[in-house]
Amino acid sequence: MHLSEHKHTIAISVTVLVLIGAGFLFLRGGGGGEVLQVETVGGVDGTDSTVISLLGRLRTVEFDEAIFASPGFRNLVDYGVELESQPRGRSNPFAPVGTDAPLEVEVEVDEDEEPEPVEEDQAISTTTPPVEE
């Protein structure tokens, strides 16, 4: 066996062992213990206390309304564009073409008779039947 073949075999063996070790550590979970831990301080977790402290700091912010009277503010120009109203599209854009019009159904109701409940197998299908060629 040549020396270069021997080095090649050792390099492959070491690489395989490193990959097996890394896979074992990854699948086992690394070093035990939880990666993300939440610390509760005085009945409030860290996130809530941060939000509460930020809200407390915001209450102390004062806003000088004199800025609205300054010439710099008064010289601001609104370059906004008025949008014209556009016609509305189809009521159901996913319905097959040609079924846009509202379904007109005439129903005769006898005022003295109570309507019967509709069973699931008697329900009216809202899909269009397949076209036979």
MOURMO-V32695 format. One record per residue. RES is the residue in one letter. OMEGA is omega in radians with two decimals (* if undefined). Layout:
res: <RES & RES>
omega: <OMEGA & OMEGA>
This chain:
res: <M & H & L & S & E & H & K & H & T & I & A & I & S & V & T & V & L & V & L & I & G & A & G & F & L & F & L & R & G & G & G & G & G & E & V & L & Q & V & E & T & V & G & G & V & D & G & T & D & S & T & V & I & S & L & L & G & R & L & R & T & V & E & F & D & E & A & I & F & A & S & P & G & F & R & N & L & V & D & Y & G & V & E & L & E & S & Q & P & R & G & R & S & N & P & F & A & P & V & G & T & D & A & P & L & E & V & E & V & E & V & D & E & D & E & E & P & E & P & V & E & E & D & Q & A & I & S & T & T & T & P & P & V & E & E>
omega: <-3.13 & -3.11 & -3.14 & 3.09 & 3.12 & 3.10 & 3.14 & 3.13 & 3.11 & -3.13 & 3.12 & 3.14 & 3.13 & 3.13 & 3.13 & 3.13 & 3.11 & 3.13 & 3.10 & 3.12 & 3.13 & 3.11 & 3.11 & 3.13 & -3.14 & -3.11 & 3.13 & 3.10 & 3.05 & -3.05 & -3.10 & 3.10 & 3.14 & 3.13 & -3.11 & -3.14 & 3.12 & 3.14 & -3.14 & -3.13 & 3.06 & 3.10 & 3.13 & -3.13 & -3.03 & -3.11 & -3.13 & -3.13 & 3.08 & 3.13 & -3.13 & 3.13 & 3.09 & 3.09 & 3.08 & 3.10 & 3.13 & 3.14 & -3.12 & -3.13 & 3.09 & -3.09 & -3.14 & -3.09 & 3.11 & 3.12 & -3.13 & 3.14 & -3.09 & 3.14 & 3.13 & 3.13 & -3.12 & 3.14 & 3.10 & -3.11 & 3.09 & 3.12 & 3.14 & -3.12 & 3.07 & 3.12 & 3.09 & 3.12 & -3.11 & 3.09 & 3.14 & 3.12 & 3.14 & 3.13 & 3.07 & -3.08 & -3.11 & 3.12 & 3.09 & -3.12 & -3.14 & 3.13 & -3.10 & -3.03 & 3.11 & -3.13 & 3.13 & -3.11 & 3.07 & -3.13 & 3.08 & -3.11 & 3.04 & -3.02 & -3.11 & -3.03 & 3.09 & 3.13 & 3.12 & 3.10 & -3.12 & 3.09 & -3.12 & -3.11 & 3.10 & -3.07 & -3.13 & 3.12 & 3.11 & 3.12 & 3.13 & 3.14 & 3.13 & -3.13 & 3.11 & -3.13 & *>
